[in-house]
């Protein structure tokens, strides 16, 4: 009688497959964490841009002689705006500070407003 060979996987082959599968899962989990951090940061930056745009609009509706630098804080978002009066326009810079990934971050926006 000849020995009958069984078909299947050895323990070593199974262990290698499990290790490769585990590395792939860990890579996917790491990528998901980076994507979530990026999305949160992007959302915060979008809110900061909205705050700055709102400030620019309020300053545009104010007469040139009445425009002044200042600061405000609303719902944890701080904004500081500065004006540089030019001959026929105002150079306005708005710095918005907010928390992104539990760390303060400042975005700066700039616009020229004709007088």
Backbone as CSV, one residue per row, in Angstrom:
resi,resn,N_x,N_y,N_z,CA_x,CA_y,CA_z,C_x,C_y,C_z
1,UNK,0.812,-1.171,0.000,0.000,0.000,0.000,0.866,1.249,0.000
2,UNK,0.521,2.206,-0.819,1.283,3.443,-0.873,0.664,4.453,0.079
3,UNK,1.534,5.273,0.704,0.989,6.284,1.629,0.143,7.302,0.864
4,UNK,-0.945,7.659,1.471,-1.895,8.610,0.865,-1.561,10.021,1.362
5,UNK,-1.300,10.959,0.465,-0.973,12.319,0.909,-2.248,13.129,1.059
6,UNK,-2.326,13.848,2.144,-3.497,14.686,2.423,-3.253,16.082,1.877
7,UNK,-4.290,16.661,1.325,-4.175,18.026,0.823,-4.703,18.974,1.895
8,UNK,-4.055,20.161,2.008,-4.481,21.144,2.997,-3.342,22.093,3.318
9,UNK,-3.528,22.874,4.370,-2.528,23.852,4.764,-1.808,23.379,6.013
10,UNK,-0.554,23.735,6.081,0.200,23.434,7.291,0.020,24.578,8.276
11,UNK,0.389,24.321,9.513,0.315,25.357,10.548,1.179,26.550,10.157
12,UNK,2.350,26.324,9.610,3.249,27.413,9.220,2.595,28.292,8.154
13,UNK,1.938,27.676,7.180,1.265,28.444,6.134,0.115,29.277,6.723
14,UNK,-0.625,28.686,7.637,-1.711,29.420,8.284,-1.191,30.610,9.095
15,UNK,-0.097,30.419,9.800,0.481,31.503,10.607,0.952,32.650,9.714
16,UNK,1.588,32.321,8.604,2.035,33.365,7.672,0.824,34.123,7.125
17,UNK,-0.229,33.416,6.777,-1.441,34.066,6.255,-2.065,34.978,7.303
18,UNK,-2.106,34.526,8.561,-2.682,35.351,9.642,-1.837,36.602,9.859
19,UNK,-0.528,36.481,9.821,0.356,37.646,10.003,0.146,38.649,8.869
20,UNK,0.090,38.181,7.645,-0.119,39.083,6.501,-1.476,39.768,6.605
21,UNK,-2.505,39.017,6.967,-3.843,39.579,7.133,-3.857,40.629,8.252
22,UNK,-3.177,40.339,9.361,-3.127,41.275,10.497,-2.416,42.576,10.119
23,UNK,-1.329,42.478,9.380,-0.614,43.673,8.934,-1.511,44.521,8.041
24,UNK,-2.259,43.891,7.166,-3.189,44.623,6.309,-4.266,45.327,7.106
25,UNK,-4.822,44.649,8.101,-5.845,45.274,8.949,-5.284,46.458,9.732
26,UNK,-4.097,46.311,10.270,-3.475,47.416,11.006,-3.217,48.612,10.097
27,UNK,-2.793,48.351,8.874,-2.564,49.444,7.917,-3.871,50.165,7.609
28,UNK,-4.951,49.410,7.447,-6.252,50.025,7.178,-6.726,50.849,8.372
29,UNK,-6.512,50.347,9.591,-6.912,51.086,10.788,-6.114,52.387,10.917
30,UNK,-4.826,52.325,10.612,-3.999,53.535,10.655,-4.441,54.556,9.629
31,UNK,-4.791,54.092,8.448,-5.273,54.988,7.394,-6.594,55.633,7.797
32,UNK,-7.476,54.861,8.412,-8.765,55.401,8.862,-8.563,56.495,9.896
33,UNK,-7.605,56.316,10.808,-7.330,57.339,11.821,-6.826,58.625,11.177
34,UNK,-5.955,58.506,10.183,-5.438,59.688,9.491,-6.566,60.398,8.747
35,UNK,-7.440,59.644,8.124,-8.562,60.241,7.394,-9.484,60.987,8.353
36,UNK,-9.774,60.411,9.505,-10.648,61.073,10.483,-10.015,62.368,10.996
37,UNK,-8.723,62.347,11.251,-8.023,63.551,11.703,-8.076,64.628,10.625
38,UNK,-7.868,64.235,9.387,-7.908,65.187,8.277,-9.297,65.782,8.108
39,UNK,-10.326,64.955,8.207,-11.697,65.455,8.087,-12.042,66.435,9.192
40,UNK,-11.632,66.126,10.419,-11.890,67.030,11.540,-11.164,68.353,11.344
41,UNK,-9.921,68.293,10.896,-9.151,69.513,10.648,-9.784,70.337,9.541
42,UNK,-10.230,69.676,8.483,-10.858,70.382,7.368,-12.152,71.053,7.811
43,UNK,-12.927,70.369,8.634,-14.170,70.946,9.143,-13.872,72.187,9.981
44,UNK,-12.864,72.126,10.830,-12.493,73.275,11.662,-12.013,74.440,10.809
45,UNK,-11.241,74.149,9.769,-10.752,75.210,8.889,-11.899,75.849,8.112
46,UNK,-12.902,75.065,7.754,-14.077,75.607,7.064,-14.846,76.544,7.978
47,UNK,-14.983,76.174,9.233,-15.648,77.047,10.207,-14.854,78.333,10.387
48,UNK,-13.531,78.224,10.464,-12.684,79.410,10.610,-12.835,80.337,9.411
49,UNK,-12.908,79.774,8.217,-13.097,80.592,7.011,-14.447,81.298,7.053
50,UNK,-15.460,80.629,7.561,-16.778,81.254,7.703,-16.768,82.398,8.699
51,UNK,-16.051,82.221,9.801,-15.927,83.290,10.799,-15.228,84.505,10.190
52,UNK,-14.148,84.264,9.459,-13.412,85.364,8.829,-14.275,86.067,7.784
53,UNK,-14.991,85.304,6.976,-15.853,85.908,5.953,-16.938,86.763,6.594
54,UNK,-17.470,86.294,7.698,-18.484,87.065,8.415,-17.900,88.396,8.914
55,UNK,-16.681,88.337,9.419,-16.025,89.571,9.894,-15.785,90.517,8.725
56,UNK,-15.309,90.002,7.589,-15.093,90.853,6.423,-16.396,91.527,5.994
57,UNK,-17.489,90.785,6.001,-18.784,91.359,5.594,-19.222,92.458,6.558
58,UNK,-19.028,92.228,7.861,-19.396,93.278,8.832,-18.554,94.532,8.644
59,UNK,-17.278,94.346,8.329,-16.418,95.507,8.117,-16.769,96.227,6.815
60,UNK,-17.175,95.481,5.793,-17.558,96.109,4.516,-18.786,97.002,4.676
61,UNK,-19.693,96.614,5.572,-20.908,97.415,5.776,-20.658,98.624,6.666
62,UNK,-19.469,98.710,7.227,-19.097,99.852,8.072,-18.390,100.891,7.211
63,UNK,-18.653,102.148,7.464,-17.975,103.209,6.720,-16.475,103.180,6.961
64,UNK,-15.721,103.642,5.987,-14.251,103.607,6.066,-13.714,104.296,7.318
65,UNK,-14.296,105.440,7.658,-13.807,106.190,8.816,-14.118,105.461,10.125
66,UNK,-15.132,104.610,10.125,-15.537,103.915,11.353,-14.857,102.559,11.538
67,UNK,-14.183,102.079,10.523,-13.525,100.770,10.635,-12.376,100.835,11.622
68,UNK,-12.284,99.803,12.464,-11.209,99.767,13.461,-10.811,98.319,13.731
69,UNK,-9.608,98.148,14.206,-9.132,96.819,14.593,-9.878,96.362,15.839
70,UNK,-9.852,95.066,16.097,-10.520,94.568,17.288,-10.356,93.077,17.438
71,UNK,-11.090,92.531,18.402,-11.052,91.090,18.641,-12.394,90.648,19.213
72,UNK,-12.656,89.361,19.081,-13.884,88.789,19.614,-13.664,87.301,19.825
73,UNK,-14.474,86.727,20.718,-14.420,85.288,20.950,-15.854,84.778,21.029
74,UNK,-16.161,83.798,20.175,-17.500,83.232,20.127,-17.398,81.714,20.102
75,UNK,-18.060,81.056,21.017,-18.105,79.590,21.090,-16.724,78.944,20.958
76,UNK,-15.742,79.480,21.650,-14.404,78.899,21.651,-13.535,79.258,20.468
77,UNK,-14.054,80.083,19.558,-13.276,80.504,18.398,-12.923,81.977,18.578
78,UNK,-11.634,82.266,18.623,-11.169,83.642,18.812,-10.785,84.239,17.465
79,UNK,-11.134,85.499,17.287,-10.738,86.198,16.060,-10.141,87.552,16.427
80,UNK,-9.109,87.900,15.716,-8.453,89.199,15.877,-8.319,89.785,14.484
81,UNK,-8.830,91.011,14.307,-8.717,91.631,12.995,-7.952,92.945,13.122
82,UNK,-7.117,93.185,12.134,-6.320,94.410,12.098,-6.548,95.101,10.767
83,UNK,-6.543,96.421,10.828,-6.727,97.218,9.623,-5.504,98.070,9.384
84,UNK,-5.105,98.136,8.146,-4.038,99.025,7.720,-4.672,99.963,6.695
85,UNK,-4.844,101.236,7.071,-5.498,102.199,6.181,-4.529,102.619,5.080
86,UNK,-4.951,102.410,3.848,-4.172,102.817,2.681,-4.849,104.029,2.053
87,UNK,-4.323,104.513,0.938,-4.865,105.720,0.310,-6.330,105.551,-0.100
88,UNK,-6.668,104.480,-0.790,-8.041,104.306,-1.276,-8.670,102.980,-0.847
89,UNK,-8.050,102.324,0.123,-8.577,101.030,0.580,-8.053,100.723,1.976
90,UNK,-8.649,99.717,2.577,-8.166,99.201,3.859,-7.663,97.783,3.642
91,UNK,-6.480,97.524,4.151,-5.905,96.184,4.120,-6.320,95.520,5.435
92,UNK,-7.182,94.510,5.354,-7.736,93.876,6.551,-7.194,92.455,6.672
93,UNK,-6.702,92.129,7.855,-6.232,90.786,8.164,-7.037,90.257,9.342
94,UNK,-7.603,89.065,9.168,-8.361,88.417,10.232,-7.649,87.122,10.596
95,UNK,-7.259,86.991,11.865,-6.633,85.770,12.367,-7.661,85.045,13.236
96,UNK,-7.978,83.823,12.869,-8.972,83.024,13.586,-8.249,81.868,14.274
97,UNK,-8.423,81.764,15.598,-7.793,80.699,16.373,-8.868,79.740,16.862
98,UNK,-8.645,78.451,16.659,-9.616,77.418,17.012,-8.866,76.161,17.426
99,UNK,-9.574,75.213,18.010,-8.965,73.943,18.386,-9.103,72.951,17.235
100,UNK,-7.992,72.331,16.893,-7.982,71.295,15.867,-7.172,70.133,16.425
101,UNK,-7.801,68.992,16.559,-7.162,67.815,17.166,-6.634,68.147,18.560
102,UNK,-7.428,68.881,19.317,-7.135,69.265,20.707,-5.927,70.188,20.841
103,UNK,-5.541,70.847,19.762,-4.436,71.798,19.806,-4.888,73.093,19.144
104,UNK,-4.486,74.243,19.713,-4.872,75.509,19.076,-4.196,75.682,17.722
105,UNK,-4.973,76.174,16.785,-4.461,76.422,15.431,-4.983,77.776,14.985
106,UNK,-4.160,78.531,14.286,-4.550,79.851,13.804,-4.477,79.883,12.287
107,UNK,-5.563,80.327,11.686,-5.624,80.538,10.235,-5.743,82.045,10.008
108,UNK,-5.011,82.558,9.039,-5.018,83.989,8.757,-5.624,84.230,7.377
109,UNK,-6.519,85.219,7.322,-7.202,85.577,6.073,-6.987,87.062,5.831
110,UNK,-6.881,87.459,4.567,-6.567,88.860,4.231,-7.458,89.317,3.087
111,UNK,-7.885,90.573,3.170,-8.725,91.139,2.112,-8.479,92.642,2.035
112,UNK,-8.697,93.199,0.855,-8.618,94.648,0.658,-10.032,95.167,0.447
113,UNK,-10.372,96.238,1.177,-11.696,96.822,1.091,-11.585,98.260,0.611
114,UNK,-12.149,98.544,-0.549,-12.061,99.914,-1.091,-12.828,100.908,-0.227
115,UNK,-12.343,102.125,-0.233,-13.033,103.213,0.476,-13.555,104.211,-0.533
